């Protein structure tokens, strides 16, 4: 290999890399997540609440709760591993949506104003109005919560997640048509 051949090969390498990057940038890629739109979230309580609120952290084994009264109800919760607690209020503008997401742990949600529609993969839906509650098991349960009315809606969510885990995980679009702009 002559010095000139070596020089030409070295000059060609950056051109090949640049071409590959341009082709890669122009290749359509499916969206990795759908945006939240028209939803304002206020975290009322979280693991690092600061001096005004106590820390919402539960060491491993402290969420070992059992209440058994066969005449009334049965409650069993046993969490192994450190846990964080979040309490979040969501205000949905008319036409607002959370975008597709999941949570790494369970959520207890109560609609406190208006009506919300929960979309699941396959475009199945559930609708909940003020005063109604629903649960999300977490652990990868993908959903998109939407306000499909012309009035504001609100919910409050209580969530338990593994310590240090994000409260919310963005998920890919599940194919259910939605306008991501407030009405």
N, C-alpha and C positions, 0 to 999 in steps of 0.2 A: 504494500500500500504506500503510495507516494504521499508526501506531505500535503499536496493539493487535494488528493482524494479524502484524506482524513479531515481537512478543513471543510470540504463540501459536506461531509456526513455530519459534522458538528453543527453546521449552519442549518441543515435540513431538520434536525431533531426538534429545535424550538418551533419550527413551522408546523411539524406534525402534531406536536403537543397543543399548540394554539388552535389548529384545525379541529382536533378532537374536542377541545373545550367549547368551541363555538357550536359544533354539531350537537354536543351534549346540552348546551344551553338552549338550543332551538328545538330540541325534541320535547314534545308535550309529555308532561308527567302528571298523573292523577293527583288531585289535591290531597294533602295529608290530613287536613283538618278543615272544618267549616268554622267561620268566624261567629263570635257572639255579636249580636246586633240588637240595639235597643234594650239592653238589659244592664241595670246598674246593680252591682253587688256590694253590700256592706257587710264586712265580717264583724260580727258582734262579739265573738269570743273565739280565740284560737290559741295554739300552744305557746305562743310568745306574745301574750297580750300586753305585757309591759306593766308599769307600776300601778296603773289604774284598775287592772283586772288580774285575778289570779291566773297562774299558768294552767292551761287545760291539757295537762300531760298525766297519763296514767301508767305507772310502771307495770311491767309484766306481772300477771297474776292478780292485779287489783281489780280488773273487770271480770271477776268470777262471781257472778250474780245468779241467785236462784231463789225464786219465790214459787212455792207450790201449795196451792189451795185448790184441791180437785173440785170443790164446789163452785169456785169462781173462775180461776184462770191459772195458767202455768207459764212462768217466765224463766228461761235459762239462757244465760250468756256466759261464755267462757272464752276469754281472749288470752292467748299465750303470746307474749311479745309486747314491748312498749307500744303505747297508743297515744294518738293526739285526738283532741275533740275540737270540732269547729261548729259554730252556730253562725249561719249566714242568712241575711235577708236579701232577697232578689226582687227588684222592681222592674216589671216588664212594660215597656211602652206598647201601645197598640201595634201589632205586627212584629214585636220583638221575639227573639229566639236565643237560646243558649248556644246553639251550634252543637254538633255531635260530640259527645264526650262520655267518659266513664269515671268511676271513682274506685279507689283501691279498697274501700271498705263500705259498710252499710250507711244508708241515709234514711232519715225519717223526715218527710216533707209535709207541711201543712199549707194549703192555699189560704191566705188571709184576706185577699181581695180579688174579685174578678174570677176569670176562668182560664185555666191552663190546659193545653193539650200536650201529652207526652207521646212522642214518636219513638218507635222501636225499629230495629232492622226488619226489613220486609214491609215496612210502612204500616204496621199495625199501630193503632192509636188508642189512648185512654184519655178521657177528659175529666177534669176535677174542678169543682167550683169552690168558692169561699166556704170555709168550714169543713172541707173534705181533706183527708190526708191519704198519703200513699208512701210506699217504701221502695227503696232501691237496694237490692242485696249488695251491690258493689261487685268487686272481684271481676271486672270486665264487662258488666252489663252496660251496653251502649245505648244512649238515648239522646234526644233533642227535645227540650221543653220549649213550647211556643205559646204565645198569646195571639190567638187567631181572631180576637174580637177587636172592636173599635174603642175599647176602654182600657185603662191601666189595670194591671194585675200584679199581685205580690204573693210571694211564698216565703216561708222560713224553713231552712234546712238544718238539721242536726246530723253531723257526720262523725263517725269514728274511723280513723285511718291508721295504718302502721306509722309509728313514730318516724318523723322525717320525710315521709312520703308526701307527694303533692296532693292537695285536696281534690283536684280535678286533672284528668288526663284527656287532652284533645284526641279525637278519633277521626278516621276518614269519613267522608261523606257517604251515607248509606243509600243514596239514590232517591230519597223522597223529596219531591220538588217543594221548595220553600223560597219565599222572597226574604232576603236578608236585608230588609230596610223597613223601618217603622212605617205603618200606614199613615 
